[in-house]
């Protein structure tokens, strides 16, 4: 009897001990990061990313001046390389974060911002949630008086508790304090009046902690009470996005998704406050340990691994549910960018929602090799041409559909939308192994051969091509204005190009980036006839249809279309081209 009692007591003690350990574990690590209940912060669907934010972004982090931005934009325009958005990274303000433009770096900011917007560019400014007392690299190094005033007025969390971070030392703005928010929004108002289009929200909110002796505690006091690190992250990313959209309906925030799997593995920004995300900060390398490739004078020694790290983090981010994700093309950190790495990273970024060309290292492509300039220009335009395809998937994701990128079987393989397989090149070699999913596929850059799915292919990919395969049966909407990619030329401008690979019956709903509604495209292949139907918003369009044979007859809404005037067949690339400006019903019948 005594032995049973002792055994029972031992089990009880062990159970209580394990329960205490579990509670402490949850209190210390789970609740502060995942939220309570678990993942509750991730309510709602991802926002609809405005089409401009899907176009190519450009930034530099070596000089940070208006003169350098102007030089880059002029060079990109001269060499016909597309750019829509410019990021002004730190230090653009006189201290962190007073939102006062440093006019030594950016003279006459109101006029300069206005000029950028007049020329069609969008402007995104870097910011964090910190109110600094000390600043590493801004015009004002010591801002103790400014910080003390904010602390005295109760604008900072934890009565002004300060931390050291990579840009100096400061406290956290208290998003739960209405008076603090009135002050904070007042500081931001001037740059909103300049017409900015977004914030790049860097990751200082993840430092929101307190200390118990030397031990960090992931809780801190705010005006609304005790708050976890996760709770503060949600306020930071969500509140800045919501307020920005109140100032500008097409406002975006560029925020962190995953940044190495072990740092906030649930993601930094809540999904419903993540219109555009990036992963960083990688070095100019292929993988960890390639320090010499980036140069011995690496500018950010703590930079993460290279392109492999970006691939891993983007695919993890997509698995969580982020839709528009990217990384700094060629990596953020380092003095020298290896040419082949720049090319391959740009090609990979072509098939990401975000094409983010920037960071340290020479970004003036005309000062690099001719090969880099021409290949990166070609793929930058390909990314731009894909805007209708990407935007359509973004809208579907917002409505509860799948993210733009989804991992599949194969080393770093993923689907881009439903119709592209991308097998990224992650090593400095032209040879890559591709595992095709089920179905039939065509190599995008030489689409004459039909490849059955389920097979593994190992082959070389020239520098001006990339391992991308298009699903047989795909309908790909494009916006083509140049001839670089081979999907049209300057005469395609003003038309919706539909790249079609007939196979059975398929459809695609095009959500038009101009906000003009949607068009459902249905393609049905029969024995001797191909039917194409366009229902919904009417748009001038070019059908670019893969066909092994030249048609005998092409009809639109029952009327025969004259060859050469309305359609042509190119025997060399096996494409049937039909150009239509106006139509009634939008029903094509193509007889072979």
Buried (B, 14 or more C-beta within 10 A) or exposed (E): EEEEEEEEEEEEEEEEEEEEEEEEEEBBEBBBBBBBEEBEBBEEBBBBBBBBBBBBBBBBBEEBBBEBBEBBBEBBEEEEBBBBBBBBBBBBBBBBBBBBBBEEBBEEBEEBBEEBBEEEBBBBBBBBBBBBBBBBEBBBEEBEEBBEEBBEEBBBBBEBBBBEBBBBBBBBBBBBBEEBBEBBBEBBEBBBEBBBBBBBBBBBBBBBBBEEEEEBBBBBBBBEEEBBBBBBBBBBBBBBBEBBBEBBEBBBBBBBBBBBEEBBEBBBBBBBBBBBBBBBBBBBBBBEEBEEBBBEEBBBEEBBBBBBBBBBBBBBBBEBBBBBBBBBBBBBBBBBBBBBBBBBBBBBBBBBBBBBBBBBBBBBBEEBEEEBBBBBBBBBBBBBBBBBBBBBBBBBBBEEBBBBBBBBEBBBBBBBBBBBBBBBBBEBEBEBEBBBBEBBBBBBBEBEEEBEBEEEBEEEBEBEBBBBBBBBBBBBBBBBBBBBBEBBEEEBEEBBBBBBBBBEEBEBBBBBBEEEEEBBBBBBBEEEBBBBBBBBBBBEBBBBBBBEEEBEEBBBEEEEBEEEEBBEBEEEEBBBBBBBEEBEEBBBBBEB
